[in-house]
Amino acid sequence: MGPENLSRRELLVRSGAAAAALTVAGAGVAEAEPDAGPGGVVLREGTNMAAALSPDGRWIAVDLVTGIWVLPAGGGRARRLTDDLQDATLPSWSPDGRRIAFQSYRDGNFHLYVVDAAGGPPRRLTSGRFDHREPAFSPDGTKLAFSSDRDGSYGIHLLDVASGAISTVVSTADEEASPRWSADGTKLVFTVNDTAIDVVTPATGARTRLVTATGTDKLYGPAFGPGDQPSYLRLRGAEADLMLGDRQLTQGEDVFGFPANWTGSAVLYTADGHLRRRELSGAVKDIPFEAGVSTAPRDYRRRIRDLDSAAPKPVRGLAGPVVSKDGKRIAFRALNAIYVVAAAGGRPQRLIGDGYFNSDPDFHPDGTKLLYTSDRLGTADLWVRDLGTGQDTVLTQQAGAQVAPRWSPDGGRVAYADQDGATWVYDVAAATAQQVTPPLFMPGRPTWSPDGSVLALAAVKPYSRRYREGTSQILTVDLKTHELRYAEPMPFRSLATRGDDGPLWSPDGRYLAFTVESVAWIAPVDGGGRLIGAPRQVTHDVTDSLAWRGNDTLVYLSKGQLKAQKITGGEPRTIRLDFTWARPRPPRRTVIHVGAAWDGVARTLRRDVDIVVDGGRIADVRPHQHAPGTVDARDLTAMPGLVDLHNHWHLRGRQWGDRQGRLWLSYGITTTRSPGDPVYQMLETREALESGNRVGPRYFGTGEAIDGSRIYYNFMRPTLSPEQLDLELSRAVELEYDMIKTYVRLPVAYQQAVVRAAHRAGIPLSSHYLYPAANIGMDAMEHTGATNRLGYSHTVSRIGRSYQDAIALFVRSGMSITPTLFTSRALYADDKSLVTDERTEVLFPPWEYQQLKTTADTAGNPENAYLRQVLAGNVDMVLRIHRAGGFVVTGTDSPLDNVAVSTHQNLRAMVAFGFTPYEALTTATRNPARWLGLEDRIGVLKRGAYADLSLVSGNPLQDIKAAANVRSVLVGGVLRTVGELLAPYRNQPSPRAATEVAPAARSAEKQHWWHVPEWSEHVCCAG
């Protein structure tokens, strides 16, 4: 029976929660051996677990692997009260010891629940679209204090347990959280922005500051200690200490950031994976516990996408389609070129395809010209193609990137975005550009009002500073009044993505069209873009990439096909294209003579060998034979091409352009995998690479990650219903995703449904969670512990350490972990060779290179010293998993980390803190090959494998840095030297600021705290 079919009782049994009734108030706990069952794990440590001591001091409630458990205060076997679907954390006892309150994500938002300590079904106390967190019973049991973002930021509120009425205690623009009561119930202590601790008297509203953080310190888990002094966690760099007022109680411990439990001069808290009791006198004792949990088998049949067939395939990677004003033509990007086709369908005409990255076409209103972005002069500029003469003219040349352009209705101006997410307007006649919005986090492509006075685009608006997620809304920019205005397309709903899913003004100005929950809607608007009526659903099938054809028809993409739908109803019409791609014929037989070779399996090099390549595969690896035509690489070492299993090609794909694929190859990375990208950008790149129309490594990927009620990145799919989930999964299956990613706000029940459907289709999955993911069949977890709806991770602590629960679950479940070692930048303090390498200097866009250089130059600064300690903890985690037989694969999350160079920086960090070079390299060769279902086809040099290899200087098994000393690289037998890869950009002049820049408009001033460039904050983690 699969986990998706388990009843609540069966889930409880599998997760160790059923068994005997648990009576805590006035009775003992029936003890039995922890029963982990088949595939089970007995947990004896917990990473970032919270603990609450019962009022009578006899019991401890803990939250292990997102479940509420109870054990005797002296230690012993724990019993679970909540199941996997409850997703429960942060227990708080009622004063009579009969109930435990907790926060739960069961319903897709955080809500407060209460469960009888003796067992039984939990009862929900709050509801709605806002999050309610961190409950704390009042000493008289009548109220629960909690934090919530119900007022636009986190504040402190009270819930009357009997009536359900909610009242506000503290609510300001600051982020107030984690409340705890004084013993007499007259005061509440809480954190403010994680940098201060205040106390408030609810009866009067009187508020006092108790603690102010110093420097970059963070403060968590406040509580009242002896004498009503505040106790709390002080996080200072890589030190996490329990404090009592100004007194530091711990040193060298990894104290978790939850309220401590004080009984006189003794305190119960959690640290180093343990429940720990400490006396103020200094005596310390750990409280042992055992908790049995299970893991689910992964026994589905894996589907592997065809990588060999030379037969023609339909082109489905149609990116950014637009329709001419007269409705007769459609332009789009495909196969690394821009195409135009009749609106009725037929054979597309390749219009612009010079090998550079040409994207985002838009027809001039008079139909004579096509606007697009190209990096043929080095970086992304705006160009215009005269459709009559075929002449291309550069329109803008600024120091940064100019992408996602759109003509104004009169053709006199162009709106576009830069590399920081700011929107600009270019005046064609005056040849001047003006910034009209502040930098925004991954905004959408702009659209013009018919009179050209207002721009509308998709932009994220978070619910609070404390957690970055929010909704993708319609942002309008009045170019006359300079007003910026956000509006949700529907209450508590997001635009489907902030890419090509709208908003999009109808030519007559009556409607804005947009996609919500993967179907198209139109909403009536006034001239300023204000919604003046209820949105109306137009499509019912999977809908992406909207374009208007006249005032009455929407053109869109559905599972790789262009369709047209009248807004008045009726059946959609498929616009059939005579459009296919095919793989090129593999190169002729080649023999490469190398001085040494590592085959990806042996622990030593094989000397003086020939690698025979034929038909794109390795035909033989043999002792050297003198033969005519042999490629002479006698001074080099052959090794399998590296695999980076976590990156996002199109997070900043338009800005990187053609450089990105070349950079990957120049550093010997011959395969990449994206766990999240805009789906049609992903498909277009995949088909362009496999058809030989683009230079780069093999590319495996997925579309937008399936997320829940709130999102952050532009390529997440907010999913709010089972019906929508069906649409998301049908798109994934039809477009042959190589994997499916679920993101941080998707509830467990929905994750379970995705696992079932994906495995039925033979598709593997990954997420940011270890448990209950391991118990519902998830295949992988990304990062050691990154973005999490809790705000912290249950796999790695705030200072980078991981404990027995996480290690054992990874090993026993067989789930892979992709470390994405962002803190490996600390090693730039010792070695900047990757930064100063010509490949990096030439192939990084200038603004990206400057950011990398700044990062490297400041790596050795005193304020960054803690990064090395966190890095050591992260590597220790994955080393323990690896040596216990777990599944570690290399990935970087670039471009949030640095494209290609971070792959090597990660490998170097692994070796610096315990891996042998051989062990590190297996995580970037054989292990990811196994994850992709390509064992013995990539990641190895052996007969029958794909000829994906790099030729490097040195011995990478002795010196991990040699893996980056790439001189030539092969993918599918196609040989390219580093010089060839750099050539298109090696002699390019620096981007010229030829376009005159006018003073920025008032609307470009930073108006909200979330108006930031995508690279400046929240660097971890996309997916």
Secondary structure as the mmCIF struct_conf table of DSSP 4:
data_model
#
loop_
_struct_conf.conf_type_id
_struct_conf.id
_struct_conf.beg_label_comp_id
_struct_conf.beg_label_asym_id
_struct_conf.beg_label_seq_id
_struct_conf.end_label_comp_id
_struct_conf.end_label_asym_id
_struct_conf.end_label_seq_id
HELX_RH_3T_P HELX_RH_3T_P1 PRO A 3 ASN A 5
HELX_RH_AL_P HELX_RH_AL_P1 ARG A 8 ARG A 14
TURN_TY1_P TURN_TY1_P1 SER A 15 GLY A 16
BEND BEND1 ALA A 19 ALA A 20
STRN STRN1 LEU A 22 LEU A 22
BEND BEND2 ALA A 25 ALA A 27
HELX_LH_PP_P HELX_LH_PP_P1 GLY A 28 GLY A 28
STRN STRN2 VAL A 29 VAL A 29
HELX_LH_PP_P HELX_LH_PP_P2 ALA A 30 GLU A 31
TURN_TY1_P TURN_TY1_P2 PRO A 38 GLY A 39
STRN STRN3 VAL A 41 LEU A 43
TURN_TY1_P TURN_TY1_P3 THR A 47 ASN A 48
STRN STRN4 ALA A 51 LEU A 53
TURN_TY1_P TURN_TY1_P4 PRO A 55 ASP A 56
BEND BEND3 GLY A 57 ARG A 58
STRN STRN5 TRP A 59 LEU A 64
TURN_TY1_P TURN_TY1_P5 VAL A 65 THR A 66
STRN STRN6 GLY A 67 PRO A 72
TURN_TY1_P TURN_TY1_P6 ALA A 73 GLY A 74
STRN STRN7 GLY A 76 ARG A 77
STRN STRN8 ARG A 79 ARG A 80
BEND BEND4 THR A 82 THR A 82
HELX_RH_3T_P HELX_RH_3T_P2 ASP A 84 GLN A 86
STRN STRN9 ALA A 88 TRP A 93
TURN_TY1_P TURN_TY1_P7 PRO A 95 ASP A 96
BEND BEND5 GLY A 97 ARG A 98
STRN STRN10 ARG A 99 SER A 104
TURN_TY1_P TURN_TY1_P8 ARG A 106 ASP A 107
BEND BEND6 GLY A 108 ASN A 109
STRN STRN11 HIS A 111 ASP A 116
TURN_TY1_P TURN_TY1_P9 ALA A 117 ALA A 118
STRN STRN12 ARG A 123 ARG A 124
BEND BEND7 GLY A 128 PHE A 130
STRN STRN13 HIS A 132 PHE A 137
TURN_TY1_P TURN_TY1_P10 PRO A 139 ASP A 140
BEND BEND8 GLY A 141 THR A 142
STRN STRN14 LYS A 143 SER A 148
TURN_TY1_P TURN_TY1_P11 ARG A 150 ASP A 151
BEND BEND9 GLY A 152 SER A 153
STRN STRN15 GLY A 155 ASP A 160
TURN_TY1_P TURN_TY1_P12 VAL A 161 SER A 163
STRN STRN16 ILE A 166 VAL A 170
BEND BEND10 THR A 172 ASP A 174
STRN STRN17 GLU A 176 TRP A 181
TURN_TY1_P TURN_TY1_P13 ALA A 183 ASP A 184
BEND BEND11 GLY A 185 THR A 186
STRN STRN18 LEU A 188 VAL A 192
TURN_TY1_P TURN_TY1_P14 ASN A 193 THR A 195
STRN STRN19 ALA A 196 THR A 201
TURN_TY1_P TURN_TY1_P15 PRO A 202 GLY A 205
STRN STRN20 ALA A 206 THR A 212
TURN_TY1_P TURN_TY1_P16 GLY A 215 THR A 216
STRN STRN21 LYS A 218 PHE A 224
HELX_RH_3T_P HELX_RH_3T_P3 PRO A 226 ASP A 228
STRN STRN22 PRO A 230 ARG A 236
TURN_TY1_P TURN_TY1_P17 GLY A 237 ALA A 238
STRN STRN23 GLU A 239 LEU A 244
TURN_TY1_P TURN_TY1_P18 GLY A 245 ASP A 246
STRN STRN24 ARG A 247 GLN A 248
BEND BEND12 GLN A 251 GLY A 252
STRN STRN25 ASP A 254 VAL A 255
BEND BEND13 GLY A 257 PHE A 258
STRN STRN26 ASN A 261 THR A 263
TURN_TY1_P TURN_TY1_P19 GLY A 264 SER A 265
STRN STRN27 ALA A 266 ALA A 271
TURN_TY1_P TURN_TY1_P20 ASP A 272 GLY A 273
STRN STRN28 HIS A 274 GLU A 279
TURN_TY1_P TURN_TY1_P21 LEU A 280 SER A 281
BEND BEND14 GLY A 282 GLY A 282
STRN STRN29 VAL A 284 ILE A 287
STRN STRN30 PHE A 289 VAL A 293
HELX_LH_PP_P HELX_LH_PP_P3 TYR A 300 ARG A 303
BEND BEND15 ASP A 308 ASP A 308
BEND BEND16 ALA A 311 ALA A 311
STRN STRN31 LYS A 313 PRO A 314
STRN STRN32 ALA A 319 VAL A 323
TURN_TY1_P TURN_TY1_P22 LYS A 325 ASP A 326
BEND BEND17 GLY A 327 LYS A 328
STRN STRN33 ARG A 329 ALA A 334
TURN_TY1_P TURN_TY1_P23 LEU A 335 ASN A 336
STRN STRN34 ALA A 337 ALA A 342
TURN_TY1_P TURN_TY1_P24 ALA A 343 ALA A 344
STRN STRN35 GLY A 346 GLY A 346
HELX_LH_PP_P HELX_LH_PP_P4 ARG A 347 PRO A 348
STRN STRN36 GLN A 349 ILE A 352
BEND BEND18 ASP A 354 TYR A 356
STRN STRN37 ASN A 358 PHE A 363
TURN_TY1_P TURN_TY1_P25 PRO A 365 ASP A 366
BEND BEND19 GLY A 367 THR A 368
STRN STRN38 LYS A 369 SER A 374
TURN_TY1_P TURN_TY1_P26 ARG A 376 LEU A 377
BEND BEND20 GLY A 378 THR A 379
STRN STRN39 ASP A 381 ASP A 386
TURN_TY1_P TURN_TY1_P27 LEU A 387 THR A 389
STRN STRN40 ASP A 392 THR A 396
BEND BEND21 ALA A 399 GLY A 400
STRN STRN41 VAL A 403 TRP A 407
TURN_TY1_P TURN_TY1_P28 PRO A 409 ASP A 410
BEND BEND22 GLY A 411 GLY A 412
STRN STRN42 ARG A 413 ALA A 417
TURN_TY1_P TURN_TY1_P29 GLN A 419 ASP A 420
BEND BEND23 GLY A 421 GLY A 421
STRN STRN43 THR A 423 ASP A 427
TURN_TY1_P TURN_TY1_P30 VAL A 428 ALA A 431
STRN STRN44 THR A 432 GLN A 435
BEND BEND24 THR A 437 THR A 437
BEND BEND25 PHE A 441 MET A 442
STRN STRN45 THR A 447 TRP A 448
TURN_TY1_P TURN_TY1_P31 PRO A 450 ASP A 451
BEND BEND26 GLY A 452 SER A 453
STRN STRN46 VAL A 454 PRO A 462
BEND BEND27 TYR A 463 TYR A 463
BEND BEND28 ARG A 465 TYR A 467
STRN STRN47 GLY A 470 ASP A 478
TURN_TY1_P TURN_TY1_P32 LEU A 479 THR A 481
STRN STRN48 LEU A 484 ALA A 487
BEND BEND29 PRO A 489 MET A 490
TURN_TY1_P TURN_TY1_P33 PRO A 491 PHE A 492
BEND BEND30 ALA A 496 ALA A 496
BEND BEND31 ARG A 498 ASP A 501
STRN STRN49 LEU A 504 TRP A 505
TURN_TY1_P TURN_TY1_P34 PRO A 507 ASP A 508
BEND BEND32 GLY A 509 ARG A 510
STRN STRN50 TYR A 511 VAL A 516
TURN_TY1_P TURN_TY1_P35 GLU A 517 SER A 518
STRN STRN51 VAL A 519 PRO A 524
STRN STRN52 VAL A 525 VAL A 525
TURN_TY1_P TURN_TY1_P36 GLY A 527 GLY A 528
STRN STRN53 LEU A 531 LEU A 531
BEND BEND33 GLY A 533 GLY A 533
STRN STRN54 ARG A 536 GLN A 537
BEND BEND34 ASP A 541 ASP A 541
STRN STRN55 ASP A 544 ARG A 549
TURN_TY1_P TURN_TY1_P37 GLY A 550 ASP A 552
STRN STRN56 THR A 553 SER A 558
TURN_TY1_P TURN_TY1_P38 LYS A 559 GLY A 560
STRN STRN57 GLN A 561 LYS A 566
TURN_TY1_P TURN_TY1_P39 ILE A 567 THR A 568
BEND BEND35 GLY A 570 GLY A 570
STRN STRN58 ARG A 573 ILE A 575
STRN STRN59 LEU A 577 LEU A 577
STRN STRN60 THR A 580 TRP A 581
HELX_LH_PP_P HELX_LH_PP_P5 ARG A 583 ARG A 589
STRN STRN61 THR A 590 ALA A 597
BEND BEND36 GLY A 600 THR A 604
HELX_LH_PP_P HELX_LH_PP_P6 LEU A 605 LEU A 605
STRN STRN62 ARG A 606 ASP A 614
TURN_TY1_P TURN_TY1_P40 GLY A 615 GLY A 616
STRN STRN63 ARG A 617 PRO A 623
TURN_TY1_P TURN_TY1_P41 PRO A 628 GLY A 629
STRN STRN64 VAL A 631 PRO A 640
HELX_LH_PP_P HELX_LH_PP_P7 GLY A 641 GLY A 641
STRN STRN65 LEU A 642 ASP A 644
BEND BEND37 HIS A 646 HIS A 646
STRN STRN66 ASN A 647 ASN A 647
TURN_TY1_P TURN_TY1_P42 TRP A 649 LEU A 651
BEND BEND38 ARG A 652 ARG A 652
HELX_RH_AL_P HELX_RH_AL_P2 GLY A 653 TRP A 656
TURN_TY1_P TURN_TY1_P43 GLY A 657 ASP A 658
HELX_RH_AL_P HELX_RH_AL_P3 ARG A 659 SER A 666
TURN_TY1_P TURN_TY1_P44 TYR A 667 GLY A 668
STRN STRN67 ILE A 669 SER A 674
BEND BEND39 PRO A 675 PRO A 675
HELX_RH_AL_P HELX_RH_AL_P4 VAL A 679 GLU A 690
TURN_TY1_P TURN_TY1_P45 SER A 691 GLY A 692
BEND BEND40 ASN A 693 ARG A 694
BEND BEND41 GLY A 696 GLY A 696
STRN STRN68 ARG A 698 GLY A 701
BEND BEND42 GLY A 703 GLU A 704
STRN STRN69 ALA A 705 ASP A 707
BEND BEND43 SER A 709 SER A 709
STRN STRN70 ILE A 711 ILE A 711
BEND BEND44 TYR A 713 TYR A 713
TURN_TY1_P TURN_TY1_P46 ASN A 714 PHE A 715
STRN STRN71 MET A 716 PRO A 718
BEND BEND45 SER A 721 SER A 721
HELX_RH_AL_P HELX_RH_AL_P5 PRO A 722 GLU A 734
TURN_TY1_P TURN_TY1_P47 LEU A 735 GLU A 736
BEND BEND46 ASP A 738 ASP A 738
STRN STRN72 ILE A 740 LYS A 741
STRN STRN73 THR A 742 THR A 742
TURN_TY1_P TURN_TY1_P48 VAL A 744 ARG A 745
BEND BEND47 LEU A 746 LEU A 746
HELX_RH_AL_P HELX_RH_AL_P6 VAL A 748 ARG A 760
TURN_TY1_P TURN_TY1_P49 ALA A 761 GLY A 762
STRN STRN74 LEU A 765 SER A 767
BEND BEND48 HIS A 768 HIS A 768
TURN_TY1_P TURN_TY1_P50 TYR A 771 PRO A 772
HELX_RH_AL_P HELX_RH_AL_P7 ALA A 773 ILE A 776
TURN_TY1_P TURN_TY1_P51 GLY A 777 GLY A 777
STRN STRN75 ALA A 780 GLU A 782
BEND BEND49 HIS A 783 GLY A 785
TURN_TY1_P TURN_TY1_P52 ARG A 789 LEU A 790
BEND BEND50 GLY A 791 TYR A 792
BEND BEND51 HIS A 794 VAL A 796
TURN_TY1_P TURN_TY1_P53 ARG A 798 ILE A 799
BEND BEND52 GLY A 800 GLY A 800
HELX_RH_AL_P HELX_RH_AL_P8 GLN A 804 SER A 813
STRN STRN76 SER A 816 THR A 818
HELX_RH_3T_P HELX_RH_3T_P4 PHE A 822 ALA A 829
TURN_TY1_P TURN_TY1_P54 ASP A 830 ASP A 830
HELX_RH_AL_P HELX_RH_AL_P9 SER A 833 THR A 836
BEND BEND53 ASP A 837 ASP A 837
HELX_RH_AL_P HELX_RH_AL_P10 GLU A 838 LEU A 843
BEND BEND54 PHE A 844 PHE A 844
HELX_RH_AL_P HELX_RH_AL_P11 PRO A 846 ASP A 857
TURN_TY1_P TURN_TY1_P55 THR A 858 GLY A 860
BEND BEND55 ASN A 861 ASN A 861
HELX_RH_3T_P HELX_RH_3T_P5 PRO A 862 ASN A 864
TURN_TY1_P TURN_TY1_P56 ALA A 865 ALA A 865
HELX_RH_AL_P HELX_RH_AL_P12 TYR A 866 ARG A 883
TURN_TY1_P TURN_TY1_P57 ALA A 884 GLY A 885
STRN STRN77 PHE A 887 VAL A 888
STRN STRN78 SER A 894 SER A 894
TURN_TY1_P TURN_TY1_P58 PRO A 895 PRO A 895
BEND BEND56 LEU A 896 ASP A 897
TURN_TY1_P TURN_TY1_P59 VAL A 899 ALA A 900
HELX_RH_AL_P HELX_RH_AL_P13 VAL A 901 ALA A 912
TURN_TY1_P TURN_TY1_P60 PHE A 913 GLY A 914
HELX_RH_AL_P HELX_RH_AL_P14 PRO A 917 THR A 922
TURN_TY1_P TURN_TY1_P61 THR A 923 THR A 925
HELX_RH_AL_P HELX_RH_AL_P15 ARG A 926 TRP A 931
TURN_TY1_P TURN_TY1_P62 LEU A 932 GLY A 933
TURN_TY1_P TURN_TY1_P63 GLU A 935 ARG A 937
BEND BEND57 ILE A 938 VAL A 940
BEND BEND58 LYS A 942 LYS A 942
TURN_TY1_P TURN_TY1_P64 ARG A 943 GLY A 944
BEND BEND59 ALA A 945 ALA A 945
STRN STRN79 TYR A 946 TYR A 946
STRN STRN80 LEU A 949 VAL A 952
BEND BEND60 SER A 953 GLY A 954
TURN_TY1_P TURN_TY1_P65 PRO A 956 GLN A 958
HELX_RH_3T_P HELX_RH_3T_P6 ILE A 960 ALA A 964
STRN STRN81 VAL A 966 VAL A 971
TURN_TY1_P TURN_TY1_P66 GLY A 972 GLY A 973
STRN STRN82 VAL A 974 THR A 977
HELX_RH_AL_P HELX_RH_AL_P16 VAL A 978 ARG A 986
TURN_TY1_P TURN_TY1_P67 ASN A 987 ASN A 987
HELX_LH_PP_P HELX_LH_PP_P8 GLN A 988 ARG A 992
BEND BEND61 THR A 995 THR A 995
STRN STRN83 GLU A 996 VAL A 997
HELX_LH_PP_P HELX_LH_PP_P9 ALA A 998 ALA A 1001
HELX_RH_3T_P HELX_RH_3T_P7 ARG A 1002 ALA A 1004
BEND BEND62 GLU A 1005 GLU A 1005
BEND BEND63 HIS A 1008 HIS A 1008
TURN_TY1_P TURN_TY1_P68 TRP A 1009 TRP A 1010
TURN_TY1_P TURN_TY1_P69 GLU A 1014 SER A 1016
BEND BEND64 GLU A 1017 GLU A 1017
BEND BEND65 CYS A 1020 CYS A 1020
#
